[in-house]
Amino acid sequence: MAGFNKVVSSYEEAMQGLEDGMTVIAGGFGLCGIPEGLIAQIKKMQTRELTFVSNNCGVDDFGLGLLLQDKQIKKMISSYVGENAEFERQFLSGELEVELTPQGTLAEKMRAGGAGIPAFYTATGYGTPVAEGKESREFNGRHYILEESITGDFAIIRAWKADKTGNLVYRDTAMNFNPMAATAGKITVVEVEEIVEVGELKPTEIHTPGIYVDRVIQGSFEKRIERLTLAKS
C-alpha cells in the first residue's frame, strides 16, 4: 500500500499549490473541529484574494480570523459571523464581501458539490433577502428557491484519525461541516490528531473514505474554547 500513502511531513507540502484568488472550503464550527495548523500555514504563505466557504470566520486572533489580520480573505460565504469584531469592521467598511447562507443550506451546498449535483431546491430562505435573484418554483403548494452547489480549489478539514490512505474518522461534535467539506475540494487536505496503519480502522467506523482525500498531515491542536462559561462556586 506504499504507493497509496497520502501522508505529508510538512505544512508547506500540505498546502502546496494554493494560489492567490482561489476558493477554499474549510471545515469547523466556531473553533470546534477547525484545521488550526493549515490555517496558520495559509497565514504564513500570505496567499491573498481568497474566497473562503465556512460556517463562520473564527475569532479575531484564532481560526480563520487570523487571515483577516492581513486582509488575505476577499470574500466569505458563511452562516454565522457574530464572534469576530475585525470581520464586522471589514464588512461594514466594504473591505470584505460577505454572502450569508442559511446553515443547513450551506452544508447541503458542500455535500451537493461533492456529489456532482449542480443545484437543488430548498424552502429555506424563500421570501427573504436570501432568495433575491434566485429562481423559485412551487412544489405541492410550497415555494422553494434554487441554490447552486459549491466546490473549491482546496478543502481544508480536521479529523480525529486517519489511516495512510486517507480514510477518516471524526470525533463527536468536531465532525460538524468536515465530512461535507472533504468531498467538495479539488484538493482536500486533512489535519488529524492521529495517523494509523492501513487496516487499523474498522470499515464501519470510517466517516470519509480516502477516495476524497489527497493529503494528510498530523498536527498538534490548541483546541481553544470559543467562549468559556464557568458556574459560580
C-alpha positions in Angstrom: 0.0 0.0 0.0 3.0 2.3 0.0 2.0 3.8 -3.3 -1.2 5.0 -1.8 0.4 6.8 1.1 -1.1 10.3 1.3 0.8 11.4 4.5 2.9 14.5 4.1 5.5 15.6 6.6 5.3 19.4 6.4 2.6 22.1 6.2 4.4 23.6 3.2 3.8 20.3 1.4 0.3 20.1 2.7 -0.7 23.4 1.2 1.4 23.3 -1.9 -0.4 24.7 -4.9 -2.6 27.2 -3.1 -2.5 30.5 -5.1 -4.0 34.0 -4.9 -7.6 34.2 -5.8 -8.5 30.6 -5.1 -11.6 29.3 -3.3 -11.0 27.4 -0.1 -13.7 25.3 1.7 -12.9 25.0 5.5 -14.4 22.6 8.0 -15.3 23.6 11.5 -18.0 25.2 13.6 -16.9 28.1 15.7 -13.5 26.9 16.9 -14.6 23.3 17.1 -13.1 20.9 14.6 -11.0 23.6 12.7 -7.8 22.7 10.9 -5.7 25.0 13.0 -2.3 24.3 11.5 -3.5 24.5 7.9 -5.0 27.9 8.6 -1.7 29.0 10.2 0.2 27.8 7.1 -2.1 29.9 4.8 -1.3 32.9 7.0 2.4 32.2 6.7 2.1 31.9 3.0 0.4 35.3 2.7 -1.8 34.0 0.0 -4.3 36.7 -0.9 -7.7 37.5 -2.6 -9.1 34.2 -1.2 -12.7 33.2 -1.1 -13.5 31.1 2.0 -16.5 28.9 2.4 -17.0 28.1 6.1 -19.7 28.2 8.7 -18.0 31.2 10.3 -14.7 33.1 10.4 -13.2 32.2 13.7 -12.5 34.9 16.3 -10.2 37.9 16.0 -7.0 36.1 16.9 -7.7 32.4 16.1 -9.1 30.2 13.4 -9.9 31.9 10.1 -9.9 35.2 11.9 -6.1 35.1 11.6 -6.4 35.6 7.9 -8.4 38.8 8.3 -5.5 40.4 10.0 -3.5 40.9 6.8 -6.7 41.0 4.6 -6.0 37.7 2.9 -9.7 36.9 2.6 -11.6 38.8 -0.2 -15.0 37.0 0.3 -16.7 34.9 3.0 -19.5 32.5 2.2 -20.8 31.8 5.8 -23.7 31.3 8.1 -22.7 33.0 11.3 -20.2 35.7 11.8 -21.1 37.3 15.1 -17.9 36.5 17.1 -15.4 38.5 15.2 -15.0 42.3 15.6 -12.5 42.6 12.8 -14.8 40.7 10.4 -17.6 43.2 11.3 -15.3 46.2 10.7 -14.1 44.9 7.3 -17.6 44.1 6.2 -19.1 47.5 7.2 -16.2 49.3 5.6 -16.6 47.5 2.3 -13.2 45.7 2.5 -14.8 42.2 2.8 -17.5 40.7 0.7 -19.9 38.5 2.6 -22.5 36.1 1.3 -24.7 35.0 4.2 -26.2 31.5 3.7 -28.5 29.5 6.0 -26.6 26.9 7.9 -28.3 23.8 6.5 -28.2 25.2 3.0 -24.5 25.8 3.3 -23.9 22.2 4.4 -26.0 20.9 1.5 -24.2 23.2 -0.9 -21.0 21.5 0.0 -22.5 18.0 0.0 -24.2 18.6 -3.4 -21.0 20.0 -4.8 -19.1 16.9 -3.7 -21.8 14.6 -5.2 -21.7 16.3 -8.6 -25.1 17.9 -8.1 -25.1 21.4 -9.6 -28.1 22.8 -7.8 -31.0 21.9 -5.6 -34.4 23.4 -4.4 -34.9 24.3 -0.8 -37.7 26.1 1.0 -35.2 27.7 3.4 -34.9 31.4 2.6 -37.9 31.8 0.4 -39.4 35.3 0.8 -36.3 36.7 2.5 -33.2 38.6 1.2 -31.6 35.1 0.8 -33.9 34.5 -2.2 -33.1 37.7 -4.1 -32.1 37.0 -7.6 -32.7 33.2 -7.4 -35.1 31.1 -9.3 -38.1 29.9 -7.4 -40.7 27.2 -8.0 -43.7 25.7 -6.3 -43.9 22.0 -5.4 -47.0 20.6 -3.7 -48.2 24.0 -2.7 -44.9 25.1 -1.1 -42.4 27.6 -2.5 -38.8 26.7 -3.0 -35.7 28.6 -4.2 -32.9 27.1 -6.3 -29.5 27.1 -4.6 -26.3 26.3 -6.5 -23.8 23.9 -5.0 -20.3 24.8 -4.0 -16.9 23.4 -4.9 -13.5 24.8 -4.1 -9.9 24.7 -5.3 -8.9 23.4 -1.9 -10.8 21.9 1.1 -9.0 22.1 4.4 -10.5 19.9 7.1 -9.9 18.4 10.5 -10.4 14.8 11.6 -9.6 12.7 14.6 -7.9 9.7 13.0 -6.7 8.8 9.5 -5.0 5.9 8.0 -2.2 6.4 5.5 -4.6 6.1 2.5 -6.8 9.0 3.9 -9.7 7.1 5.4 -11.0 9.4 8.1 -12.8 9.2 11.5 -14.2 12.3 13.2 -14.8 12.7 16.9 -18.1 13.8 18.3 -19.1 17.4 17.5 -15.8 18.1 15.9 -17.3 16.3 12.9 -19.7 19.2 12.1 -19.1 20.5 8.5 -15.9 18.5 7.9 -17.4 15.5 6.1 -19.2 17.7 3.6 -16.3 20.0 3.1 -14.0 17.0 2.5 -15.9 16.0 -0.6 -16.1 19.4 -2.2 -12.4 20.3 -2.8 -10.4 19.7 -5.9 -7.6 19.1 -3.5 -8.6 18.0 0.0 -6.1 18.4 2.8 -6.7 16.9 6.2 -5.1 17.7 9.5 -5.5 14.9 12.1 -4.7 14.0 15.6 -3.5 10.5 14.9 -2.4 8.5 11.9 -2.7 4.8 11.9 -1.7 2.0 9.6 -4.0 0.7 6.8 -6.3 -1.9 8.2 -6.4 -0.5 11.8 -9.7 1.4 11.1 -12.8 -0.7 11.0 -14.7 -0.2 7.8 -17.8 0.5 9.8 -16.2 3.4 11.7 -14.9 5.3 8.7 -16.8 8.5 8.1 -15.0 9.8 5.0 -13.5 7.4 2.5 -9.9 8.1 1.4 -11.0 8.5 -2.2 -11.9 12.1 -1.3 -8.6 12.9 0.4 -5.4 14.0 -1.3 -3.1 14.8 1.6 -2.9 14.0 5.3 -0.8 15.7 8.0 -0.5 15.0 11.7 -1.0 18.2 13.7 -1.0 19.3 17.3 -4.0 21.3 18.4 -4.7 24.0 20.9 -8.4 23.3 20.9 -9.3 26.7 22.2 -12.7 27.2 23.7 -14.6 30.0 21.9 -16.5 31.2 24.9 -15.7 29.8 28.3 -18.5 30.0 30.9 -18.0 28.6 34.4 -20.5 28.1 37.1 -20.0 30.2 40.2 -18.5 28.3 43.1 
